Amino acid sequence: MSTVLETNISLKPFARGKVRDIYDLDDKLLIVASDRISAFDYVLPTPIPDKGKVLTQISVFWFNFFKASVPNHLLTTDLKKDLGKILTQKDLEALEGRSMLVKKAKRINIECIIRGYISGSAWKEYKETGKVCEMNVGANLKESDKLSEPIFTPSIKSMSGHDINITEEQVVNNEGAEITKQMKEKSMLLYKKAAEYAEKLGIIIADTKFEFGTIDGKVILIDEALTPDSSRFWERSKYEPGKSQESYDKQYVRDYLESIKWNKQPPVPELPENIVAGTREKYLEAFRKITQKAQL
């Protein structure tokens, strides 16, 4: 089933990301999470069934979990009440479980990445330079080691859509000292609260990213929160430093694409059925463990 909103109703497109389709409703936005999956900055041609519902419902869980600490943009997931007059029943059914009505904020063009463990691109950089984003993080670290303290490694999207790591000083130059301070402090707070909660459930949150926006000058959390698309979730009972870890996220897809020696250039390969099914199950397992709900 297509997860892009298909309707003859006049909804004003606002933006289309790799995974989400966003519609403008004046002072609000409708965010629809599709089943598209991306890897290495490309959207793959093969969707992962129910992925959009997992992303939305995990984000909603965290937005509610965090709201006393950091305000966010979520208004409701009950679209019928607000959009019942402009969307058909068929549209509402297609959007059920994968959509959020949110406050329209002015997006800050910085991805606030918090790393508690050294993995992925950070590990590759550390092997080459002994540092992560120009920061000293300790000597003789092994892959997947826990860092002595979580680190803030912001990035920004280039015109081509690729993420580029930047320094905290560059964030200050782009956004100002006060906005940078708030984003870093809020990101650290959210990561530590989430990591503490997840640890009790047997999950290690190795790293994650947050995005922020402003409404009336106030910095709020937007986009998504601690989903398998934006985070590395590891099984605590199987954690063993010195190697890559089994995870509940799209690392499973990245590993497959690496295994077939894809050159990370078009054409983007299709995913075989077993990889689709395995990825879907990993996303669902993340949903079940984090939200403590049995079903979407």
C-alpha positions in Angstrom: 0.0 0.0 0.0 1.3 3.4 -0.8 2.0 5.5 2.2 2.1 8.8 0.5 -1.1 10.7 1.1 -3.2 10.2 -2.0 -6.3 12.5 -2.0 -8.1 14.9 -4.2 -8.5 17.2 -1.2 -6.4 20.3 -1.5 -3.7 19.9 1.1 -0.7 22.2 0.6 2.6 20.3 0.4 5.2 21.7 2.8 8.1 19.3 2.4 9.0 15.8 1.4 11.8 14.1 3.1 13.4 10.7 2.6 10.7 9.1 4.8 8.2 11.7 5.8 5.7 13.7 3.8 4.6 17.0 5.4 1.5 19.0 4.6 0.8 22.7 5.5 -2.3 23.4 7.5 -1.6 27.1 8.3 -0.4 27.2 11.9 -0.1 23.4 12.0 1.7 20.7 10.0 0.5 17.2 9.2 3.5 14.8 9.3 3.0 11.4 7.6 5.6 8.7 8.1 5.9 6.5 5.0 7.3 3.0 4.8 10.3 4.2 2.8 13.7 3.4 4.1 17.0 5.2 3.3 20.6 4.2 3.7 23.8 5.9 2.8 21.8 9.0 1.8 19.6 7.2 -0.7 16.0 6.2 -0.5 15.8 2.5 -1.3 13.2 1.3 -3.8 11.8 -1.4 -1.5 9.5 -0.2 1.4 9.4 -1.9 4.8 5.8 -2.7 5.8 4.5 -0.8 8.9 7.8 1.1 9.3 6.0 4.4 9.2 3.7 3.3 12.0 6.6 2.2 14.1 8.4 5.5 13.6 5.3 7.6 14.5 4.3 5.6 17.5 7.8 5.4 19.0 8.1 9.2 18.5 4.8 9.8 20.1 5.8 7.7 23.1 9.0 9.7 23.6 7.4 13.1 23.0 5.0 12.2 25.9 7.8 10.8 28.0 9.9 14.0 27.6 7.2 16.7 27.6 7.7 17.7 31.2 11.5 18.2 30.6 11.6 19.6 27.0 8.5 20.9 25.1 7.8 19.5 21.7 5.7 20.1 18.6 3.2 17.2 19.0 -0.5 18.2 19.2 -2.5 15.1 18.4 -2.6 11.8 16.5 -6.4 11.9 16.4 -6.8 13.3 12.9 -10.5 12.8 12.7 -11.3 15.5 15.2 -9.2 18.1 13.4 -9.2 17.0 9.8 -12.4 15.0 9.5 -14.1 17.7 7.5 -11.4 17.9 4.8 -10.2 14.3 4.5 -12.2 11.3 3.4 -12.7 8.2 5.5 -10.3 6.4 3.2 -7.6 9.0 3.7 -8.1 8.9 7.5 -7.7 5.1 7.5 -4.6 5.3 5.3 -3.1 7.9 7.8 -4.1 6.0 10.9 -1.2 5.2 13.2 1.5 6.9 11.0 0.6 10.6 11.2 1.0 13.4 13.7 -0.6 16.9 13.8 2.1 19.2 15.1 2.7 22.9 15.8 4.4 24.7 13.0 7.9 25.7 14.2 10.8 27.4 12.5 13.2 24.5 12.0 16.8 25.0 13.1 19.0 23.4 10.4 21.2 21.4 12.7 21.1 17.7 13.5 22.0 17.3 17.2 23.8 14.0 17.4 24.6 12.6 20.8 26.9 9.6 21.1 27.3 7.5 24.2 29.2 4.8 22.5 31.7 4.7 19.6 30.2 3.1 16.5 29.5 3.7 12.9 31.1 6.7 11.3 32.5 7.9 14.6 34.4 4.6 14.9 35.7 4.9 11.4 37.0 8.4 12.1 38.5 7.4 15.4 40.5 4.6 13.7 41.9 7.1 11.2 42.5 10.1 13.5 42.2 9.0 17.1 39.4 11.6 17.5 35.7 12.0 16.9 34.6 15.3 15.2 38.0 16.8 16.3 37.3 15.9 19.9 39.6 13.7 22.1 37.5 10.9 23.4 40.2 8.7 25.0 43.0 6.4 23.9 42.9 2.7 22.9 39.1 2.6 22.5 37.6 -0.5 20.9 34.6 -0.5 18.5 31.3 -0.1 20.4 33.1 1.0 23.6 31.1 3.2 26.0 32.5 6.7 26.1 33.4 8.2 29.5 30.7 10.9 28.8 28.2 11.3 26.0 29.5 13.7 23.3 27.6 16.3 21.2 28.6 15.9 17.5 26.3 18.2 15.4 25.9 17.9 11.6 24.2 19.9 8.9 22.8 19.0 5.5 24.6 20.1 2.4 22.8 21.3 -0.7 23.1 17.7 -2.0 21.3 16.3 1.0 24.4 14.7 2.6 25.1 15.1 6.2 28.3 17.0 7.1 29.8 16.9 10.6 30.5 20.4 12.0 32.0 21.6 15.2 30.1 23.2 18.1 31.9 26.5 17.2 30.4 26.3 13.7 27.0 25.8 15.2 27.5 28.9 17.3 28.6 30.8 14.2 25.5 29.7 12.3 22.8 29.8 15.0 24.2 32.0 17.8 25.6 31.0 21.3 22.3 30.9 23.1 20.5 28.6 20.6 23.5 26.3 20.5 23.7 26.1 24.3 20.0 25.3 24.5 20.1 22.6 21.8 23.2 20.9 23.3 21.8 21.0 26.9 18.4 19.7 25.8 19.9 17.0 23.6 22.1 15.8 26.5 19.2 15.8 28.9 17.0 13.9 26.5 19.7 11.3 25.7 20.5 10.6 29.3 16.8 10.3 30.3 16.1 8.0 27.4 19.3 5.9 28.0 18.4 5.4 31.7 14.8 4.3 30.8 16.0 2.0 28.0 18.7 0.4 30.2 16.0 -0.9 32.5 14.4 -2.6 29.5 17.6 -4.3 28.4 18.4 -1.8 25.6 21.5 0.3 25.1 21.0 3.5 23.1 24.4 3.9 21.5 23.6 7.2 19.8 20.7 9.2 18.5 19.9 12.5 16.9 17.5 15.3 17.8 16.1 18.2 15.8 14.8 21.4 17.2 12.8 24.4 16.0 11.6 27.7 17.5 8.1 29.0 18.2 7.9 32.6 19.6 11.7 32.4 20.3 11.4 29.2 22.4 13.4 26.1 21.4 11.3 23.0 21.1 11.9 19.4 20.1 10.5 18.6 16.6 10.6 15.9 13.8 11.1 12.5 15.4 12.5 11.2 18.7 14.6 8.1 19.4 13.4 5.9 16.6 15.2 3.1 14.8 15.8 5.5 11.9 17.5 8.1 14.1 19.2 5.9 16.7 21.3 2.8 17.4 19.5 0.4 19.8 21.6 -2.5 21.0 20.5 -5.6 23.0 22.2 -5.1 26.4 22.5 -8.9 27.1 24.5 -9.4 23.9 26.6 -6.3 24.2 30.3 -7.1 23.7 32.8 -4.3 22.9 35.4 -4.9 20.2 32.9 -5.5 17.3 29.7 -4.2 15.8 26.6 -5.0 17.8 23.3 -6.7 17.0 20.8 -3.8 16.7 17.2 -2.9 16.4 17.6 -0.4 13.7 18.4 0.0 10.0 22.0 -1.1 10.5 20.6 -4.4 9.4 19.9 -2.9 6.0 23.2 -1.1 5.9 25.0 -4.4 6.6 23.2 -6.1 3.8 24.1 -3.3 1.3 27.7 -3.5 2.4 27.7 -7.3 2.0 26.6 -7.0 -1.7 29.4 -4.5 -2.3 27.0 -1.8 -3.4 29.1 1.3 -4.4 26.6 3.7 -2.8 25.7 5.2 -6.1 22.6 4.9 -8.3 21.0 2.6 -9.3 19.9 1.8 -5.7 19.4 -2.0 -5.2 16.1 -3.6 -4.3 16.0 -5.4 -0.9 15.2 -9.2 -1.0 12.2 -10.5 0.9 14.2 -11.9 3.7 15.9 -8.6 4.4 12.6 -6.8 4.3 11.0 -9.3 6.7 14.1 -9.1 9.0 14.1 -5.3 9.0 10.4 -5.1 9.7 10.8 -7.5 12.7 13.7 -5.4 14.1 11.6 -2.2 13.9 8.6 -4.0 15.5 10.8 -5.4 18.3 12.1 -1.9 19.0 8.5 -0.6 19.2 7.5 -3.4 21.6 10.5 -3.1 23.9 10.4 0.7 24.1 6.7 1.3 24.4 5.9 -1.9 26.2 3.0 -2.4 23.9 2.4 -5.8 22.1 0.9 -4.3 18.9 0.9 -1.2 16.8 
